[in-house]
Each structure stands twice: as structure tokens, then as C-alpha cells.
Amino acid sequence: MTDHATLYSEDSLDFGCDSSEDTEDASETDVAKTDYKGSEETERYMKEKVQQLRDLLQQLQDGTLPEYVNRLSRLQSVLEERLFVASTYKDIELEMVNTQYRKESQRLQDEFEMKKVDLKETLLHSLEEKKKQIEAEQHSVELTGISVDTLDSRPSFTRKLRRRQNEPTSHSESK
């Protein structure tokens, strides 16, 4: 093997390399430059990203963010549709209840009229029977010759109650 020092002597500066140490130093400097350059790019990228996010946040707060506007319009249309369906359902239910109320009211009115007529007929029938009964009594009274006043007046009887056995006699009764 050849000596490393002989291949690269101090005289051979034409190749741009002084020694192996110089090569290592140069590569470290390049890495440091690259790291610094990468750090700058990363920082710039992060600043741009933060600015983009701030812009998006501002658009969201202003209500101009396209995604927000699209979602909001979809939700608004869903809300309007649901409100329409709920209103229609309410109207249908209300109409059904009103129809049922009218039917029930009419049925009860008809039932009331029937009972009213039935009661009227019953009362008229009862009245006719009483008239016939009174006429029959008057006819029998005329046949017997007893006055109507004597039939209606009843003799008043006073009832005397028996004394109880264990009850003492009062002074007025014993005398």
C-alpha cells in the first residue's frame, strides 16, 4: 500500500484537496450549511403554513370559507326540508284531529237529538196514560156519585205508639 501522505503531498494542491482532514472539514461545513439552509426552509415553510391557517381561520370567522359555506348551505337546506316535513305532518295531524272532532261532535249531536225525541215521546206517553187514568177515575166517580173532593181528602189518623217496657211512666200518664 502506498502511504497516504505521499499520494497527497502538500505540493499537490492542484486537486483542491490538502489532506484527508481538509476533506472531512469541508464535508462538515457543507452539512452545516445544508442544515442551516434546511432550517431556514423549514422555518419559512412553517411561517407560510401558520399564515395559511390564520387566513383560513379569518375566513371561517368572516363566514367566507368555501368549505364552511358549503356545509352551512347543506345544513340550511336540510333544516328547511325538515321544517317543511314537520309543518306538513303537523297540518295533516291537525286536519285529522279536526275531522275526528267534527265526526264525534256530529255523532253526539245526533245521539242527543235521538234521546231528546225519545224522552219527549216517553213523557208524552206517560202524560197520555195519566190523562186516561184521571179520566177513568172521574168516570168511576161519576158512576158512584162520590165527589172528587172526598176522594182526595184522606182522613188524618194519629197513631199512638206503644210504650216501651223499660221506660218509666211519666207523671202525666199515671194520673
Secondary structure, DSSP 4 states (H G I P E B T S, - for coil): ---HHHHS-TT-GGGS---HHHHHHHHHHHHHHHHHHHHHHHHHHHHHHHHHHHHHHHHHHHT--HHHHHHHHHHHHHHHHHHHHHHHHHHHHHHHHHHHHHHHHHHHHHHHHHHHHHHHHHHHHHHHHHHHHHHHHHHHHHHHT--HHHHH--------PPPPTTSPPPHHHH-
